[in-house]
Amino acid sequence: MGNYAVNADVTGFKIDGTTVDLTQYSSAEITAEIDFAENLIEEICEDIFYAKTATHTFDGTGNVKLFFMPKVKYRLLTVTSLKELDLDGSTVLDTFTENVDFKRYSFYVETSRYIEGDSPRRRFGTGGVWPSGQNNIQIAGTWGRSSVPAEIKRATILLTLERLKPGSTNQTPGDVRSIGWDDFRISFKSSGPANTYSETGLNEVDRILRRYLNDVDLFLSIPFNKTKYESDH
């Protein structure tokens, strides 16, 4: 992958002013660990943090808004094409033009209902709906983030280094607790309360990733009885 970090980022990263000695690893081995770290970050956050070109096909809703959830959880950055397909999945029935027939938002697209001016999608003078169907609205474009957040790059590097050299980043495992006295110290793994749970076992990485968890599904909902075209007339 190499979307968030490359080999030079890992081999040149300094811990307390010193780089970690990775000379025993080949370039391919380091790359493989970077890929593992990136996949883990995306799995935990349920998001991607780079601009990915992809085509996705969604069920038509019969509503003015078409949310990408639950099929696609990450953001839509740009639209190359938006088409209505026949149920055969290949025949194009119609095409839609951005800011004429639809408006693009991060997690959904909306028909021209609220766009001023004329549009072939303005049915009965009030605006159209996404035609109902099964897997018949195809959106090609770029998805994710326009640039990689610096913290995500750092998390990728730290995870990679820990995979290659456990303990090299001086992070305390997120589920380890320590109690000490003058001449005695006990370290133990905690369990039980949810707030002690660690996704990666590394405190700093966990703190970073918690800030990037994608919870868009908690905030998006469709009041079907109000957004259907028929419900407003």
ChimeraX attribute file (.defattr): number of C-alpha atoms within 10 A of each C-alpha:
attribute: neighborCount
match mode: 1-to-1
recipient: residues
	/A:1	12
	/A:2	13
	/A:3	17
	/A:4	24
	/A:5	22
	/A:6	17
	/A:7	19
	/A:8	10
	/A:9	14
	/A:10	23
	/A:11	17
	/A:12	13
	/A:13	18
	/A:14	12
	/A:15	12
	/A:16	8
	/A:17	7
	/A:18	9
	/A:19	14
	/A:20	17
	/A:21	13
	/A:22	14
	/A:23	8
	/A:24	8
	/A:25	11
	/A:26	10
	/A:27	13
	/A:28	10
	/A:29	13
	/A:30	21
	/A:31	19
	/A:32	16
	/A:33	20
	/A:34	28
	/A:35	20
	/A:36	16
	/A:37	24
	/A:38	26
	/A:39	14
	/A:40	16
	/A:41	25
	/A:42	17
	/A:43	12
	/A:44	17
	/A:45	16
	/A:46	16
	/A:47	19
	/A:48	23
	/A:49	23
	/A:50	16
	/A:51	19
	/A:52	16
	/A:53	14
	/A:54	11
	/A:55	15
	/A:56	14
	/A:57	20
	/A:58	20
	/A:59	18
	/A:60	20
	/A:61	19
	/A:62	18
	/A:63	24
	/A:64	21
	/A:65	21
	/A:66	20
	/A:67	23
	/A:68	19
	/A:69	15
	/A:70	10
	/A:71	11
	/A:72	16
	/A:73	19
	/A:74	20
	/A:75	21
	/A:76	23
	/A:77	18
	/A:78	19
	/A:79	16
	/A:80	13
	/A:81	14
	/A:82	22
	/A:83	18
	/A:84	24
	/A:85	20
	/A:86	16
	/A:87	13
	/A:88	10
	/A:89	14
	/A:90	11
	/A:91	12
	/A:92	15
	/A:93	11
	/A:94	11
	/A:95	13
	/A:96	17
	/A:97	15
	/A:98	17
	/A:99	14
	/A:100	17
	/A:101	22
	/A:102	24
	/A:103	17
	/A:104	15
	/A:105	13
	/A:106	14
	/A:107	19
	/A:108	15
	/A:109	20
	/A:110	22
	/A:111	25
	/A:112	28
	/A:113	23
	/A:114	15
	/A:115	16
	/A:116	9
	/A:117	9
	/A:118	12
	/A:119	19
	/A:120	12
	/A:121	19
	/A:122	18
	/A:123	13
	/A:124	7
	/A:125	11
	/A:126	12
	/A:127	19
	/A:128	24
	/A:129	24
	/A:130	23
	/A:131	15
	/A:132	13
	/A:133	16
	/A:134	16
	/A:135	17
	/A:136	25
	/A:137	25
	/A:138	20
	/A:139	21
	/A:140	17
	/A:141	17
	/A:142	19
	/A:143	24
	/A:144	20
	/A:145	17
	/A:146	14
	/A:147	11
	/A:148	16
	/A:149	13
	/A:150	10
	/A:151	15
	/A:152	20
	/A:153	18
	/A:154	19
	/A:155	23
	/A:156	28
	/A:157	27
	/A:158	24
	/A:159	26
	/A:160	24
	/A:161	24
	/A:162	17
	/A:163	16
	/A:164	19
	/A:165	13
	/A:166	12
	/A:167	13
	/A:168	15
	/A:169	20
	/A:170	13
	/A:171	15
	/A:172	14
	/A:173	17
	/A:174	20
	/A:175	18
	/A:176	16
	/A:177	13
	/A:178	11
	/A:179	9
	/A:180	9
	/A:181	7
	/A:182	5
	/A:183	5
	/A:184	7
	/A:185	9
	/A:186	9
	/A:187	10
	/A:188	10
	/A:189	11
	/A:190	13
	/A:191	12
	/A:192	7
	/A:193	7
	/A:194	7
	/A:195	8
	/A:196	14
	/A:197	14
	/A:198	17
	/A:199	17
	/A:200	17
	/A:201	16
	/A:202	22
	/A:203	16
	/A:204	19
	/A:205	24
	/A:206	19
	/A:207	14
	/A:208	14
	/A:209	19
	/A:210	12
	/A:211	10
	/A:212	19
	/A:213	15
	/A:214	17
	/A:215	12
	/A:216	15
	/A:217	11
	/A:218	7
	/A:219	6
	/A:220	11
	/A:221	10
	/A:222	12
	/A:223	8
	/A:224	12
	/A:225	11
	/A:226	11
	/A:227	15
	/A:228	19
	/A:229	19
	/A:230	11
	/A:231	10
	/A:232	9
	/A:233	5
